[in-house]
Each structure stands twice: as structure tokens, then as C-alpha cells.
């Protein structure tokens, strides 16, 4: 089967990791191919005339400049100055980094990444994947899907027109991982063929932009993409495949070493632009702060706003700009009044406030006597049991349909708060809408934690693997609890935790869609009905709160019907990337720090 248009599906396989090579010469030369003559470029078929001078490859997100093909460092620096706006250029295989930096110290910096190399002569492909497929781009919509994943990973997106026009390029290879059930793109990787790019005398290739949807349910996607690209270049007769990875990306480095990559002393040069700022601006203010605080702090530093960490353990920090100082705990600031905080903290008060404002809310009562509780359950058929106060989905039980489960759920909720609420269970999509300064900034569908069967792992093993991936993708903020609620959901679906889930079968293992219990978010900001947008703004005004995350149930995402079920006074801004949540938050706090300050 040709690797140009179809790729074999891969299966995970562990290999012994290699240690870093220390010898410069042996590290930079491929031992499995003839050694090139530096003057003639001889070393493999097609390199008789030597490498192409000043080789540059446009990759869609920026240019890849092969520094070893530039006659002198001055020409390389001048080429780097041609970087386009919003792009990230990389000059790889820099032979004299000290010279380059001495000539442009305010414009350029050394990328703090390690280069790893896989020798393809000894590479052995894996077997079939479990539940997903590796293939080439199928249509323009795949480029948009890849850019969505890039955005979620904080990566520079590709130019869609360029990427699609170059889909049959002999220099660039774009592979995607797809879900055969939904057809969704869940991962991507790009390869560059050095021989076809500049007649590389070392007969090499490289891997770029490996990205996996942080909310994908399948295991082994990243490894399968790397294996598929390695097999592709091996079939082309290439000697090695290089990649660049940030020095502190421990998870990625562990994967590459497992696959047989080993470090080589290769340097890369980048420009000091806003995209790269976090790579050259020094260490973060506080590595111990969570992602919800860091997304605000990083944006503040980019704008020149002063940051003082007051209490890292509670994610408390102070921002200062232009004589103004504001204390924040993540997205909760001094601009939120104590009264507004109280209205959101108590879910019964939240509902009454919104009901008085004429907004749609579900029926609700305080759990009291057994008879009243049973009557409420009988009236609605299905209810939600939750503590009146609490956060992150703690103590909540959804879709309770019988008296025995109702009593158990009330007992669980009482462990969080003495006052327990019974609420009408409303069918619909779980949507979080973020309102900042009484404008809707972001909206996302929240889906409960879900696993997909591989045919050879138990449900417990699949949950543990998925939980590790969610934790890695969210800085430890999202995990699937192995508790009674998870066991109840699995049991209601007709399985036990020790059951082997059939290959390809999806199973929701939680009823609630909270991020902290393994839920996932999918952006729908541009799809909301205007009436739902208006209702969200009206709710924020009724609560008199400048920053709020509203939880709604919406039967039809394109429709106008909704029910508001909760309001979060400290919503996680990092959950809605790539929407500009931190930017709009700081616009609120410090209007004149924005590029285009609002009145």
C-alpha cells in the first residue's frame, strides 16, 4: 500500500529508549548512509549537485529555514527578518549560534528545545490501531479541524488556503488521525522531506506540529501518528527523521525516547515576536499556579501589566497598571461585589434572582421530608440532586429516577452542604457561556467524560488511561474520579468496572459534564442563537456580576430554548481557548492596556 495517499494503521509498541549522543560529528551524520563531502554534497542519489542554497520551506504556520544551506550567518539573519505577521519561522541546523546571536541579540533567540533523531534503518512499524485511522487530508474542512486542535494546544495555526493548495506537495506531508464513527479529526502531524526540499546530502526528514485533540477518547493517537510518518519516510528511503521538542515537555520526550529517538546537539533560531515571548521572556511568575491563573498572568505580562503573586497556594495575585491595582483569584477580582458572589454561591438564590428577571430556570425545591421529595420526583420523573453550595460538580447526582437512588444522592450531597436541592432534570446539551463586562465572550458544549473500547482493556483501565490524558491536557485540573458515581454510570449502562468494552463502543462514565470530573468542552461561540446570547447577558446583569460562567441546558444548539441552571463567579478562562478570554478579562480590569482600548 503506497504511503503517499494511504497509511497503515499503527499499534503502540514499546522500545528501549536511547541516551543522548555526545559526539557532535556522529550525532549530526547518519551512520546508516554514506558520509557526504561538504564541498560536493555527495552522499546519496540525487545529491550529486550539492544542496540547494538558502533553502526555505513554507509550512503554513511559518517558514522552516535550513540554516546549514545559507552561505553566511548575515544572510540567514536577513531572511529571518522577513517573517510574516502572526507566523513563527524556525531556522534549524544552525552551525554558529553564538555568532548569530552576537549580530542580532535584540531580534533573535535560541529556541529552548531539544532536537531528537530517529534512525529509520532500524525502525519497525507497529500493527493496527485501535478505533481510529491514520490518513491524509480528505478535504478543506480537515484543515479547519487541525487548526482547532492547534488553537486548543496554543500552537500557531496554518493558513488554510496554503495548506489545501499544498496537499499533494512532495516536500510536505500532512497526516491526520480520524474517528471512523464521527469522521472527526482527532490528531495531526506534519513531515518535511529534506531531500526534496533542498537535496539534503544527509538524506534526512523531519517531524513538525504533532498535535492530538486534548479531548480525544482514544489512547495512543500521538504514537500512531509518529509511527505513520516514520514509516512514510522510511518507504521513501530516508535515513533519519528529526524533531524539535521543548526541553521541559517531559511527556512528549518520554514518548519519543520510547520510540527510539535520541538527542542530537542541533540548535534552532527564532525571532523575538509576541508569539514566542514565553520562550525568551524568562521563567513564569509562579509555576505552582494553576492554568486558570497563569492564562491571566501570561497575558498581563505580555501587556506590561505588573504581576505580584500574593498567595500561590490559593492562586491569589495582584495586577498593577497605570496607578491602578486589582487583587484577583483566577478570574474572580475585586470588581465582583460580595453580594454578587453570594448570589452565585447559593444555587437557590441564583435561581430566584434569575426567575425574577424573567429568565428560564428549572423547577426546584429544598430536600425536606421523604414524602415531599418523593412527590417532587413523581411530578418530574427525573431529578438532579445537588448541594445548595459547592463547586466543580462535587456532590451532584444527575438523572435520579427512583426513591432508593434519591435517598443515596441526598446523603452524598449533604457531605458537601447541609442544604440539598432537588431540581427538575431538563433534557438538553450542557452549555457553559462566559460573560465578561456584560458581553458574551465564549460558549462551549460540555460533554461528560467518555471512553471508547479497544476490545482488550477493561473499563477501569480505559478510565485510568483517559484520566491521565485529561490531567496532562489541563495541567492536572481534569480527572475522572473512580468513585461510586462513576460505578453507577457504568452499572446503569449494563457493565461492570472489570468488563472489557467492545472495540469502538463509546461509553459515558459520568452524568455531569464538569471539567474537573473529566468532562470536555467544545466551542460553539459562533453558533449560539441570538436569544440565548441576550439571556446570558440579562442573567449577568440580574446577578450584577462583571465576570460569570453560566451553565445552561439547551435542547437545540441552534434554537432559542434554554434553561439556566447555575452561575459560576470564578469561571475557568483557560477552558475556552482559543477564544480571547484572558484578553477580554484584562480589557475589563485595565481598559487602557489593550491595543484598541474600549470606551
ZIUR-V791672 format. One line per field, one symbol per residue. ss: DSSP state (H for helix, E for strand, C for the rest). psi: psi as a letter, one per 30 degrees, with the letter a starting at -180 (. if undefined). A space follows every 10 residues. Layout:
ss=???
psi=???
This chain:
ss=CCCCCECCCC CCCCCCCCCC CCCHHHHHCC CCCCCCCCCC CCCCCCCCCC CCCCCEEECC CCEEEEHHHC CCHHHHHHHH CCCCCCCCCE EECCCCHHHH HHHCCCCEEE CCEEEEEEEH HHCCCCCCCC CEEEEECCCH HHHHHHHHHH HHCCCCCCCH HHHHHCCCCC CEEEEEEEEC CCCCEEEEEE EEEHHHHHCC CCCEEEEEEE EECCCCCCCC HHHHHHHHHH HHHHHCCCCE EEEEEECCCH HHHHHHHHCC CEEECCCEEE ECCHHHHHHH CCCCCCCCCC HHHHHHHHHH HHHCCEEEEE EHHHCEEEEE ECCEEEEEEC CEECCCCHHH HHHHHCHHHH HHHHHHCCCC CCCEEECCCH HHHHHHHHHH CCEEEEECCC CCCCCCEEEE CCHHHHHHHH HHHHCCCCCE EEEECCCCEE EEEEEECCEE EEEEEEECCE EECCCCCEHH HHHHHHHHHH HHHCCCCCCC CCCHHHHHHH HHCCCCCCCE CCCCCEEECC CCCCHHHCCE EEECHHHCCH HHHHHHHHHH HHHCCCEEEE EEEECCCCCC CCEEEEEECC CCHHHHCCCC HHHHHHHHHC HHHCCCCCC
psi=kkfefkkkkl kkkklkkllk kfkeefefkj fglkklkfef gkflkfgegl lklhkkkkge fakjkjfffk elfeeeeeef fgklkgljkk jlhkeieeee effhffellk khlkkkkkkf egkklabklj flkkllkfle feeeeeeeee efgglkllje eeeefgfgkf ekkkklkljf efgkkgllkk kkjeefeghj ffhallklhk kkjfgkfklg eeeeeeeeee eefeffglel kllkkkfgie eeeeeeeefg klkkiklkkl lileegefff glllejffkl ffeeeeeeee eefgkkkjje jeeghklkkk khfkkkkkjb gklffkleee eeeeejfeee eeeeefgglk llkllkkcle eeeeeeeeef eklkklkfkl lggkgkkkhk fleeeeeeee eeeffekekk kkkkjkklkj kkkkkkhhkj elkkkkklkk lkkffgklee eeeeeeeeee eefghgfklj kiaeeeeeee efggllffkj kkkfkkkkgl elgkefggll kjkgegfkke eeeeeeeeee eefhkfkkjk klkjejffaf klkkflkjfi kjfffgkgki eeeeefeeei egfleikk.
